[in-house]
Amino acid sequence: MTGDLFEGLTQARPSRQALAEGAVLLRGLALARQDALLAALREVIAAAPFRHMVTPGGFTMSVAMTNCGRVGWVTDRRGYRYDTHDPESGQPWPAMPPVLLQLAHDAAEAGGFRDFKPDACLINRYVPGAKMSLHQDKDETDFSAPIVSVSLGLPATFLFGGLKRNDKTQRYRLAHGDVAVWGGPSRLLYHGVAPLAEGEHPLLKRQRINLTFRKTV
């Protein structure tokens, strides 16, 4: 991220789009706080840089990742899990900045889920061609809390399916500032991101940053 992250960008009024029972897309919700979000993210990434993690099957993920919060999500040949420490530095993950925590709380409430207190924020960086295969968020021990996902930078195609991997998926365009929330009946639906298209965003250039907030316990 560079110093031009803080150039002005036209802010649209947030709107609401239902995706499924318990799932909603809050378009433009994060735009009003984009400068504070990006400033906070720059500090987190300086403390815990992006890295390409390896799946248990030995595949290197095309999406670069880091975390902040009480725990962070990690994957390696031993499996998927949450850990209190960054395996690369041996240090605790950076604390979740208040502006991120507040956005997650506000988005969850707007989606119909009160008192959301995430303890993990996965920060994913996509460049053109990077993708996220269909998956369920199921490494948590409590599925009563929703997932909150914030999009920044280049637009992406969000794939939202059913309870089985081969269920039909719907495709939604996610733009800078959009926030998706899913929980309740939708909490374990399969979802993913299609390969990111080439482009350049006024703030983040040739990348998309995705923040995924979870309550792990």
C-alpha positions in Angstrom: 0.0 0.0 0.0 1.3 3.4 -0.9 0.7 7.0 0.2 -1.9 7.6 -2.5 -4.3 5.4 -0.7 -5.9 8.4 0.9 -6.8 10.3 -2.3 -10.5 11.1 -2.3 -13.1 8.8 -3.8 -16.8 9.4 -4.5 -18.9 7.9 -1.8 -22.2 6.3 -2.7 -25.1 6.0 -0.4 -25.3 2.4 1.1 -28.0 0.1 -0.2 -29.2 -3.3 0.9 -29.5 -6.5 -1.2 -30.8 -9.8 0.1 -28.8 -12.8 -1.0 -30.5 -15.6 1.0 -32.3 -16.1 4.3 -29.8 -14.7 6.8 -27.5 -13.2 4.1 -27.4 -9.6 2.9 -25.1 -7.5 0.8 -24.7 -3.9 2.2 -23.4 -2.0 -0.7 -21.1 0.9 0.0 -21.3 0.5 3.8 -17.6 0.8 4.4 -17.0 3.8 2.1 -17.5 6.5 4.8 -14.6 5.0 6.8 -12.3 4.0 4.1 -9.4 6.3 5.1 -9.4 5.1 8.7 -9.7 1.5 7.5 -6.8 1.7 5.2 -4.6 3.5 7.7 -5.3 0.8 10.3 -4.7 -1.9 7.7 -1.3 -0.5 6.8 -0.2 -0.8 10.5 -1.4 -4.4 10.7 0.3 -5.4 7.5 3.6 -3.7 8.6 3.5 -5.9 11.8 2.3 -9.1 10.1 3.1 -9.0 6.4 1.1 -10.8 3.7 2.2 -14.4 2.9 1.0 -17.2 0.6 0.0 -20.0 2.8 0.1 -23.7 1.9 -3.0 -26.0 2.2 -2.8 -29.4 3.9 -2.7 -30.9 0.4 0.5 -29.0 -0.4 -1.0 -26.3 -2.7 0.1 -22.7 -2.4 -2.8 -20.4 -2.2 -3.1 -17.7 -4.9 -4.5 -15.3 -2.3 -1.9 -13.7 0.1 -3.1 -13.6 3.7 -2.5 -12.2 7.1 -4.6 -11.7 10.3 -5.3 -9.5 13.2 -7.3 -10.1 16.4 -7.0 -12.5 19.3 -6.4 -15.4 16.9 -5.6 -15.8 13.2 -6.5 -18.4 10.7 -3.6 -20.4 9.3 -3.1 -23.3 7.0 -0.1 -25.6 6.4 0.6 -29.3 5.9 -0.7 -30.0 9.4 -4.2 -28.6 8.6 -6.5 -25.6 9.0 -6.7 -24.0 12.4 -6.8 -20.8 14.4 -3.6 -19.8 16.3 -2.9 -17.0 18.8 0.6 -16.5 17.2 1.9 -15.7 13.7 3.8 -18.8 12.7 6.3 -16.8 10.7 7.3 -14.3 13.4 6.4 -16.3 16.5 4.6 -13.1 17.8 1.0 -12.7 18.7 -1.1 -11.4 15.8 -1.6 -7.6 15.8 -4.6 -6.5 17.8 -7.8 -5.8 15.9 -7.9 -2.0 15.3 -11.1 -0.4 16.8 -12.2 0.9 13.4 -12.3 -2.6 12.0 -14.1 -4.0 15.1 -16.7 -1.2 14.9 -17.3 -1.8 11.2 -17.8 -5.5 11.8 -20.2 -4.8 14.7 -22.2 -2.2 12.7 -22.4 -4.4 9.6 -23.6 -7.4 11.5 -26.3 -5.4 13.2 -27.4 -4.0 9.9 -27.6 -7.6 8.7 -29.8 -8.6 11.6 -27.2 -10.0 14.0 -26.8 -8.0 17.2 -23.8 -7.9 19.6 -21.3 -9.4 17.1 -17.8 -9.5 18.7 -15.4 -11.0 16.3 -12.0 -12.3 17.7 -10.4 -12.9 14.3 -10.1 -10.8 11.1 -8.6 -12.6 8.1 -7.1 -10.1 5.6 -6.8 -11.4 2.1 -5.0 -9.8 -0.8 -6.1 -10.6 -4.3 -4.2 -9.6 -7.5 -5.5 -10.3 -11.0 -5.9 -14.0 -11.5 -6.1 -14.9 -7.8 -9.2 -16.7 -6.6 -10.8 -18.4 -3.6 -12.3 -21.8 -4.2 -15.8 -22.7 -2.9 -15.6 -23.5 0.8 -17.5 -23.4 4.1 -16.3 -21.4 7.1 -16.4 -24.2 9.6 -13.2 -24.1 11.6 -15.0 -22.2 14.3 -16.5 -23.9 17.4 -19.6 -21.7 17.5 -21.7 -21.1 14.3 -24.3 -18.8 16.0 -22.3 -15.7 15.0 -22.4 -14.4 11.4 -19.5 -13.9 9.0 -18.8 -10.3 7.9 -16.8 -9.8 4.7 -15.6 -6.3 3.6 -14.4 -5.6 0.0 -11.8 -2.9 -0.8 -10.1 -2.2 -4.0 -10.8 -3.9 -7.4 -14.2 -5.4 -7.9 -14.7 -9.1 -7.5 -17.3 -11.8 -8.4 -18.6 -13.4 -5.2 -19.9 -16.9 -5.6 -22.6 -17.8 -3.1 -24.0 -21.4 -3.1 -25.8 -23.9 -1.0 -25.0 -26.4 1.8 -23.3 -28.8 -0.7 -20.3 -27.9 -2.8 -22.0 -28.9 -6.1 -25.1 -26.8 -5.3 -25.9 -24.0 -7.9 -24.1 -20.8 -7.1 -25.3 -17.2 -7.5 -22.8 -14.6 -8.7 -22.6 -11.1 -7.2 -20.3 -8.2 -8.1 -18.6 -6.8 -5.0 -17.3 -3.3 -5.3 -15.0 -1.2 -3.1 -16.8 -0.5 0.2 -19.4 -3.4 -0.1 -19.9 -5.6 2.9 -21.5 -9.0 2.9 -23.0 -10.5 6.0 -24.3 -14.1 6.3 -25.4 -16.1 9.3 -28.3 -18.2 10.7 -29.6 -20.4 8.0 -26.9 -19.2 5.6 -23.9 -19.5 8.0 -22.5 -22.7 6.4 -23.3 -22.0 2.8 -20.5 -22.6 0.3 -18.9 -19.4 -1.1 -15.9 -18.3 -3.0 -14.4 -15.7 -5.3 -13.9 -16.1 -9.0 -10.5 -15.2 -10.5 -10.0 -11.5 -10.1 -10.2 -9.6 -13.4 -7.4 -7.3 -14.5 -7.9 -3.6 -13.6 -6.6 -0.7 -11.5 -8.5 0.8 -8.6 -8.0 4.5 -7.7 -6.9 3.7 -4.2 -5.5 0.2 -4.2 -4.2 -0.1 -7.8 -4.0 -3.7 -9.0 -5.4 -5.5 -5.9 -8.4 -6.3 -3.9 -8.3 -6.4 -0.1 -10.9 -8.5 1.7 -11.5 -8.5 5.4 -13.4 -11.5 6.9 -14.5 -11.2 10.5 -15.3 -14.3 12.5 -16.1 -15.2 16.1 -14.2 -18.4 16.6 -15.4 -19.5 20.0 
